[in-house]
């Protein structure tokens, strides 16, 4: 409120005499010019964002350097929370697992939507049906998906859905999420199924924006279908491909639902991710207390890492596109 | 929504540059409409060559089969298993109704032990409150920032935009502590729906979406209303809101679907079983219920999102390109 009137006041009078200027500076003038109505309209946004977004973001920095347990008043502990996290043997496990999840998700899930979208964009009849089918898994609530895969598809007995299908072609039953080696790939498989449709839709939209003249021109130069894909389609999609790549990494670095519901981090911590560790620090501490400081410190470390990664990524890829 | 693990914000970033492109393309495509409109990578003369035609049609048929297998079959299996005796699902999960249809799973899911109806209604309640808070914050805030434009508006817009770049995980603990000790309200909101409703309003995505829509409305209308003596409240209520149906529709659809999807946040702030939505309750049911009943509960939980999707396909698949999760 005050800032706005001050700012108006400090400006040199654009028009009108001294009387007008005085009215501008006074609260009454502010109300008359609609300043009050403006403020009423923006108030819900200021309150909601202030309490539930801006303040918690600032608070996260404060909590990360405090010891908070609600029994005693918070005390300043400096870098202790960060040191605690870095010395936790689970920290390295969680980072490795999260990196492994992100890597597998890129291998399974990054090229697949692109291939499907390029194929789908050439469909002449019932194009909408293809998109609807691809998108259904995205609208299924994630908790339902995970439980469906957990109790139905990933049933490790010989009569589980996937194991039955494998049995048709003579492959023995797989342990899926019950074995440390196959647990993480199983999680990624479900996550890819659940998310691919969304990325396909993004690519389809980008594909319709490729100017047809470019294909015409490529044909004049004698390009076949594969050459057109390589020399026209992919370069035209480069911008969106670069963005989905980094966004997928940012998303997978924060994976929580799959490891939490499928395996709760097991077997033997083979699926404990960074977010799962944050959750455990804050809400599932083994000593019964809640280590909010450590949880927030790890959150900030993850956010900082992602920010630096994105910055470097955009620096590097910008140089690529200049060449 | 600010709630955690929601990639909507990212989608906005993905989509924003596409709008301009689409416009340019439409304008450029006018001259050669009949030739250029529908063409993609494969030209119409390519389509006439039998070998290409055959391999493309085959590829598309295979693609359709694969999409049915991955998109539709899991849902059909869910429905089938909900209507199959548990013993059949355990011993022959692939067989289609080997011993006929059994409604008992559905009856048991609604019945006194599982009481899925309570959690269904809780979810509806969460969705309605989220929707109301999101609509109020986004429309009034968008109106102030995009139409009224106070001096401090640019700072506020910038701060709203900035929240898009903060990963949701940073908010987890501080937001939880805010719910325990809210700044203005005072008493703990734990186990009240307010703990889910109010934070859902802090959605930068909604505000920016509404602002972009208001920016696209013709300025002359606002000026005409002002000349006719309408104040900001009248302008908002009688002119802007009725014109905003499309964007309100988009916010509504996503408010509902996200209420069904949200898990971690309601799990944290609604520990009391009586107020939990489906997403929080289902994993607990999973541990203590017969498989067939659980699957029936899962099927019931999926009905609304699927119906919503089928009814508003355009909103999901094209409307502003809310694409999908980029996760995984």
Interface residues (C-beta under 8 A of the other chain):
Chain A: X3 X4 X7 X8 X34 X35 X37 X38 X39 X41 X42 X43 X44 X45 X46 X47 X48 X49 X50 X51 X52 X53 X54 X55 X56 X57 X59 X60 X63 X68 X70 X105 X108 X109 X116 X118 X119 X120 X121 X122 X123 X128 X129 X130 X131 X132 X133 X134 X135 X136 X137 X138 X139 X140 X141 X142 X143 X144 X147 X148 X150 X151 X152 X153 X155 X159 X160 X161 X164 X165 X188 X191 X192 X193 X194 X195 X196 X197 X198 X199 X200 X201 X202 X205 X206 X207 X208 X209 X210 X211 X212 X213 X215 X216 X219 X225 X228 X229 X232 X233 X239 X240 X243 X244 X247 X248 X250 X251 X252 X254 X255 X256 X257 X258 X260 X261 X275 X278 X279 X282 X283 X292 X295 X296 X299 X300 X302 X303 X306 X307
Chain B: X2 X4 X5 X7 X10 X11 X13 X14 X15 X17 X18 X21 X22 X25 X28 X29 X32 X35 X36 X37 X39 X40 X41 X42 X43 X46 X52 X56 X59 X60 X63 X64 X67 X68 X70 X71 X72 X74 X75 X77 X78 X81 X89 X90 X91 X92 X93 X94 X133 X136 X137 X140 X141 X143 X144 X145 X148 X150 X151 X152 X153 X156 X159 X160 X163 X165 X166 X167 X168 X169 X170 X171 X172 X173 X174 X175 X176 X177 X178 X180 X182 X183 X184 X198 X199 X201 X202 X204 X207 X231 X232 X233 X236 X257 X260 X261 X263 X264 X268 X278 X279 X282 X283 X286 X291 X294 X295 X298 X301 X302 X305 X306 X308 X309 X310 X313 X316 X317 X318 X321 X323 X324 X325 X326 X327 X328
